[in-house]
Amino acid sequence: MAGGLDQDMAAQFLYTKLTQAAGLAGLVVYEGGAPAGAVYPLITFEAVPFVAPTLTAEGVYVLGRARYRVKVHAKDKPFSYLRPYKAAAYTALHRQQLVSVTSGEVYAAIGQEEIREEQDVDGVVYRRAGFEVEITGRSG
């Protein structure tokens, strides 16, 4: 696990959890921004600045942390419309983990810091609701 956290593995972890969540069925999940012409509602997740890896007290495991912003997007809908999707995304990720038996890697997610954004573009109101999630990776 390079640098204590494999970013590709962390992104795959998020994508898998979000696409498999029952409350998000039918929504397309994009890493980064959604393409022009995307169908709403949709979900995006994007990495935010990386937190440096650290050693545990025993010096056995290398820990790495990365944060991602997870957002549910809607067009011309109120924030209340986004609430059940945001809750489903949070449930899919908060306190969830992925364990790779073959490599000994463990990825766990903790949801935190609420996001609520609104933007008016030529009379069309785009709203985004979500949260930041911290992915912790451990190898050993």
SULFEN-V462731 format. One record per pair of residues at least 4 apart in sequence whose ideal C-beta (glycine too) atoms are under 7 Angstrom apart, sorted by sequence separation. I is the first residue (numbers start at 1). J is the second residue. D is the distance in Angstrom with one decimal. If there is no record, write none. Layout:
((I;J;D) (I;J;D))
This chain:
((1;5;6.4) (2;6;6.1) (6;10;6.6) (7;11;6.2) (8;12;6.3) (9;13;6.3) (10;14;6.8) (11;15;6.2) (12;16;6.0) (13;17;6.4) (14;18;6.1) (15;19;6.0) (16;20;6.1) (17;21;6.6) (30;34;4.9) (34;38;4.0) (38;42;5.6) (55;59;5.1) (56;60;6.1) (77;81;3.9) (79;83;6.9) (82;86;5.5) (83;87;6.3) (84;88;6.3) (85;89;6.4) (86;90;6.3) (87;91;6.3) (88;92;6.3) (89;93;6.4) (90;94;5.3) (92;96;6.9) (100;104;6.9) (1;6;5.0) (5;10;6.1) (56;61;4.9) (100;105;4.5) (120;125;5.3) (121;126;6.4) (18;24;6.1) (55;62;6.4) (56;63;6.4) (74;81;5.6) (99;106;5.2) (118;125;6.5) (119;126;4.8) (34;42;5.4) (74;82;5.4) (53;62;5.5) (54;63;5.3) (97;106;6.2) (98;107;4.5) (118;127;5.2) (19;29;5.3) (28;38;6.9) (34;44;5.8) (53;63;6.0) (72;82;5.0) (97;107;6.2) (18;29;4.7) (28;39;6.9) (33;44;6.3) (53;64;4.1) (97;108;4.2) (117;128;4.3) (30;42;6.6) (32;44;6.8) (72;85;4.2) (96;109;5.3) (115;128;6.7) (116;129;5.5) (15;29;5.9) (27;41;5.8) (28;42;5.1) (29;43;4.7) (30;44;4.9) (31;45;6.1) (32;46;5.4) (51;65;4.3) (72;86;5.2) (115;129;6.6) (27;42;5.7) (51;66;7.0) (94;109;6.6) (95;110;6.5) (115;130;4.4) (15;31;6.5) (27;43;5.4) (50;66;5.3) (93;109;4.6) (94;110;6.4) (115;131;5.9) (72;89;6.3) (94;111;3.9) (114;131;5.4) (115;132;6.9) (93;111;5.7) (113;131;6.1) (24;43;6.6) (47;66;6.1) (48;67;4.5) (70;89;5.6) (112;131;6.6) (113;132;4.2) (11;31;5.8) (48;68;6.7) (111;131;5.0) (112;132;5.6) (47;68;5.6) (48;69;6.0) (90;111;5.0) (46;68;6.4) (111;133;5.0) (112;134;6.5) (45;68;4.9) (46;69;5.4) (70;93;6.9) (110;133;6.8) (45;69;6.7) (109;133;5.1) (110;134;5.1) (18;43;5.8) (45;70;4.7) (109;134;7.0) (109;135;5.4) (43;70;7.0) (44;71;5.3) (43;71;6.9) (107;135;5.9) (108;136;5.1) (43;72;5.4) (44;73;6.6) (107;137;5.3) (14;45;5.2) (41;72;6.0) (42;73;5.1) (41;73;6.1) (105;137;6.3) (106;138;4.7) (40;73;6.0) (41;74;4.8) (105;138;6.9) (40;74;5.5) (105;139;5.1) (40;75;4.3) (104;139;5.9) (104;140;5.8) (79;116;6.8) (34;73;6.7) (7;47;6.9) (93;133;5.2) (89;130;6.9) (90;131;6.1) (86;129;4.8) (41;85;6.2) (71;115;6.0) (86;130;6.0) (82;127;6.3) (43;89;6.5) (69;115;6.2) (82;129;4.1) (5;53;6.6) (76;124;6.1) (79;127;5.8) (4;53;3.0) (75;124;6.2) (76;125;5.6) (3;53;5.5) (77;127;6.5) (79;129;5.9) (75;126;5.7) (73;126;6.6) (74;127;5.2) (14;68;6.0) (73;128;5.2) (10;66;5.5) (72;128;6.9) (71;128;4.4) (72;129;5.5) (4;62;4.0) (27;85;6.8) (71;129;6.9) (72;130;5.9) (4;63;5.7) (5;64;2.8) (7;66;6.5) (71;130;3.7) (4;64;3.0) (5;65;6.8) (70;130;4.8) (1;62;6.9) (3;64;5.9) (5;66;5.6) (23;84;6.4) (24;85;6.4) (69;130;6.4) (70;131;6.0) (23;85;6.9) (69;132;5.5) (70;133;5.6) (24;88;5.1) (68;132;6.9) (23;88;2.7) (24;89;6.4) (67;132;5.4) (68;133;5.3) (21;88;5.3) (67;134;5.2) (68;135;6.6) (21;89;6.7) (24;92;7.0) (65;134;5.8) (66;135;5.1) (18;89;6.2) (21;92;3.7) (65;136;5.3) (63;136;6.4) (64;137;4.7) (18;92;5.9) (17;92;4.7) (63;138;5.4) (17;93;5.5) (61;138;5.0) (62;139;5.6) (61;139;6.6) (14;93;7.0) (17;96;6.0) (61;140;3.9) (60;140;5.3) (48;132;6.9) (13;98;5.0) (13;107;4.9) (9;105;7.0) (10;107;6.1) (9;107;6.6) (1;105;5.6) (13;135;6.6) (10;135;4.4) (10;137;6.4) (6;137;6.6) (5;137;3.8) (4;137;6.2) (4;139;7.0) (1;137;6.0) (1;139;4.1))
